[in-house]
Amino acid sequence: MRVLHVSPHPDDELVGAPAALLALRDAGHTITNLALSLGRPDDHARRRAEVVEACRRARFDLVITDPPIAMSANDDRELAEERVRAQLTEALDGSDAPDLVVGPSPHDVHHAHELVGRAIRDVLAERDDAPAWWMWAIWGDLPFPTTVTTFDDARATEIAEDLSAHEGEMARADHRVHVDARGRLTAITAAEKVFGFGAPALGADRAEVVTEVARRDGEWVLGPPRALDAAAPLSRPTSRVVTAWLQSPSARELGGGPYD
């Protein structure tokens, strides 16, 4: 299976849903990380080198948008979203079109994550043969998680070592701590958020969740609640329609606030 991971920033490939991506890789699927931006212009050379090394360590294929898409706080966000849509359309129309797209939720609080999530949503909604979409959340939360990936100390160490390639970013904000802490917290909360309140505990030290959606009859529908089977990761969609949620403005769009 071909998996396209869509990264608003270098390092998102190892912060958003790293345990799921590495499990898919180990099951023999091809993971391509599409790095849309390289941060601020003064950081481009450093961040390019870091994402190249991170993907080498993670054994992900890598495509860097050329020129990188400017999506920092003061950049033209409408133009950025238009360029993201064009990049995704090109990827989906190519000879190696993905069977699965993984990327941010359009409700993930960070402006760049949200514009990328909207672009994924809109490009996939236009296609009759749209692949499944797995959403992750870094700054926000997923109200409808469907798929849980449990992982152990060895995987956590691997994620941290791969993420350490983003040396400059880890010095600024150490997301290795973030990913580990989120994994430990999610191991406690995921069973009930995915399978229903009162569900048995996962019995794992760490876990990660994504929300799977697919297009059916012009609507967005959820995938079923399940533990990830990396050998057969795609599922038969449910009848649970979440179009209204996916199409709704995010809290950021509704309220603006200090993030801008």
C-alpha positions in Angstrom: 0.0 0.0 0.0 1.1 3.6 -0.7 0.7 6.0 2.1 1.1 9.8 1.7 1.8 11.7 4.8 1.2 15.5 4.4 3.4 17.6 6.7 2.7 21.3 7.2 6.2 21.6 8.8 9.3 19.5 8.9 9.0 17.3 12.1 5.2 16.8 11.8 5.9 13.4 10.2 7.3 12.3 13.6 4.9 14.2 15.9 1.5 13.8 14.3 1.1 10.0 14.1 4.6 8.5 14.2 3.7 5.2 15.8 1.1 4.5 13.1 3.4 5.4 10.3 6.2 3.3 11.6 3.9 0.4 12.1 2.7 0.7 8.5 6.3 0.9 7.3 7.2 -2.3 9.2 4.3 -4.1 7.6 5.8 -3.4 4.2 3.8 -0.3 3.1 5.6 2.6 1.4 5.5 5.8 3.4 6.1 9.1 1.5 6.4 12.3 3.5 5.3 15.4 1.6 7.1 18.3 3.3 5.1 21.3 2.3 7.1 24.0 4.0 10.5 24.6 5.5 9.6 27.2 8.1 10.9 30.7 7.9 13.2 31.6 4.9 16.3 32.0 7.1 15.8 28.4 8.4 15.3 26.7 5.0 18.7 25.2 4.6 18.8 23.8 8.2 15.3 22.5 8.1 15.8 20.8 4.7 18.8 19.0 6.0 16.9 18.0 9.2 13.9 16.6 7.4 16.1 14.7 4.9 18.0 13.1 7.9 14.8 12.4 9.8 13.2 10.6 6.9 16.4 8.7 6.3 16.3 7.4 9.8 12.5 6.6 9.6 12.9 5.0 6.2 10.3 7.2 4.7 10.4 8.5 1.1 10.5 12.3 1.0 9.2 14.9 -1.3 9.9 18.6 -0.5 7.6 21.1 -2.2 9.7 23.3 -4.5 9.6 26.2 -3.7 8.5 25.5 -0.2 5.1 26.9 0.7 5.2 30.0 2.9 2.7 29.4 5.6 4.1 31.2 8.7 1.9 33.6 10.7 2.4 36.6 8.5 2.3 34.9 5.1 -0.6 34.9 2.6 -2.7 32.0 3.9 -5.1 31.9 1.0 -2.2 31.6 -1.4 -0.6 28.9 0.8 -3.9 26.9 0.9 -4.2 27.2 -2.9 -0.7 25.9 -3.3 -1.3 23.0 -0.9 -4.4 22.0 -2.9 -2.4 22.0 -6.1 0.4 19.9 -4.6 -2.1 17.4 -3.3 -3.9 17.2 -6.6 -0.6 16.5 -8.4 0.2 13.7 -5.9 -3.2 12.1 -6.3 -3.0 12.3 -10.1 0.4 10.8 -10.3 1.4 7.3 -11.2 2.1 6.5 -7.6 -1.2 7.8 -6.3 -1.7 6.9 -2.6 -4.1 4.4 -1.1 -4.2 6.4 2.1 -3.6 10.1 3.0 -2.4 10.9 6.6 -2.4 14.5 7.8 -3.7 17.2 10.2 -7.3 17.8 11.2 -8.8 21.0 9.9 -9.5 21.7 13.6 -5.9 21.5 14.9 -5.7 25.1 16.2 -2.3 25.9 14.5 -3.2 28.0 11.4 -0.9 26.1 9.1 -2.2 22.7 10.3 -5.8 23.9 9.7 -5.2 25.2 6.3 -3.5 22.0 5.3 -6.4 20.0 6.8 -8.9 22.1 4.8 -6.9 21.5 1.6 -6.9 17.8 2.1 -10.6 17.8 2.9 -11.5 19.8 -0.2 -9.2 18.0 -2.7 -10.5 14.6 -1.5 -14.1 15.7 -1.6 -13.8 16.5 -5.3 -12.7 13.0 -6.2 -14.9 10.0 -7.0 -12.0 7.6 -6.1 -10.7 9.5 -3.0 -8.4 7.5 -0.8 -9.1 7.1 2.9 -7.9 10.0 5.1 -6.4 9.5 8.6 -6.3 12.7 10.7 -4.0 13.4 13.5 -4.0 16.3 16.0 -1.0 17.9 17.7 -2.4 21.2 19.1 -6.1 20.4 19.2 -8.0 17.3 19.9 -9.9 14.6 17.9 -13.5 14.4 18.9 -14.1 11.2 16.9 -10.9 9.0 17.2 -11.4 5.7 15.4 -8.1 3.9 15.2 -5.7 3.3 18.1 -2.0 2.2 17.8 -0.4 0.9 20.9 3.4 0.9 21.2 6.2 0.0 23.6 9.4 1.4 24.9 11.4 0.3 21.9 9.1 2.2 19.5 9.1 5.2 21.7 12.9 5.2 21.6 12.9 4.9 17.8 10.5 7.8 17.5 12.7 10.0 19.8 15.8 9.0 17.9 14.2 9.8 14.5 12.8 13.1 15.8 16.2 14.1 17.1 17.2 14.7 13.5 15.2 17.9 13.8 17.9 19.3 16.1 17.1 22.9 15.8 13.4 22.5 16.4 14.0 20.1 19.4 16.2 22.8 20.9 13.4 25.3 20.5 10.5 23.1 21.7 11.3 19.5 22.6 8.5 17.5 20.9 10.2 14.2 22.0 8.8 15.0 25.4 5.5 15.9 23.9 5.1 12.7 21.9 6.1 10.5 24.9 3.8 12.3 27.3 0.9 12.2 24.8 1.5 8.5 24.2 1.3 7.8 27.9 -1.8 9.9 28.4 -3.5 8.4 25.3 -2.9 4.9 26.6 -5.2 5.8 29.5 -7.9 7.7 27.5 -8.0 6.0 24.1 -9.9 2.9 25.1 -13.0 4.8 26.2 -12.7 7.6 23.5 -12.4 5.0 20.7 -14.5 2.1 21.9 -16.9 3.9 24.3 -17.0 4.9 27.9 -16.7 1.9 30.2 -14.6 0.0 27.7 -11.7 -2.2 29.1 -8.3 -0.5 29.4 -5.8 -1.0 26.5 -3.2 -2.6 28.7 -0.4 -0.7 27.0 2.1 1.8 28.2 1.6 4.1 25.2 -0.9 4.7 22.5 -1.7 7.0 19.6 -5.0 7.7 17.9 -6.2 9.0 14.5 -9.6 9.6 13.0 -10.3 7.7 9.8 -12.8 9.2 7.3 -13.8 8.2 3.8 -16.1 9.6 1.1 -19.4 7.8 0.6 -22.3 9.1 -1.5 -21.1 12.7 -1.2 -20.6 12.6 2.6 -17.7 12.1 5.0 -18.2 9.0 7.1 -16.1 7.6 9.9 -14.1 4.4 9.9 -15.0 1.8 12.6 -13.5 1.9 16.0 -10.5 -0.5 16.1 -7.0 -1.3 17.0 -4.6 -0.8 14.0 -3.9 -3.9 12.0 -0.9 -2.6 10.1 -0.9 -5.5 7.7 -4.5 -4.6 6.6 -4.9 -1.0 7.7 -7.9 0.0 5.6 -11.4 -0.7 6.8 -15.0 -0.8 5.7 -16.5 2.7 6.5 -19.4 2.9 9.0 -22.6 4.9 8.3 -21.6 7.6 10.9 -21.7 10.8 8.9 -19.3 13.6 10.1 -19.6 16.0 7.1 -21.0 18.8 9.3 -18.1 18.6 11.6 -15.4 18.5 8.9 -17.1 21.3 7.0 -17.7 23.5 10.0 -15.4 26.4 10.8 -12.8 25.7 13.4 -12.8 27.4 16.8 -9.8 29.4 15.5 -11.8 30.6 12.5 -14.8 31.4 14.6 -13.0 33.2 17.4 -9.6 34.4 16.2 -7.9 35.0 19.5 -4.3 35.2 20.7 -2.9 32.7 18.3 -3.0 35.3 15.5 
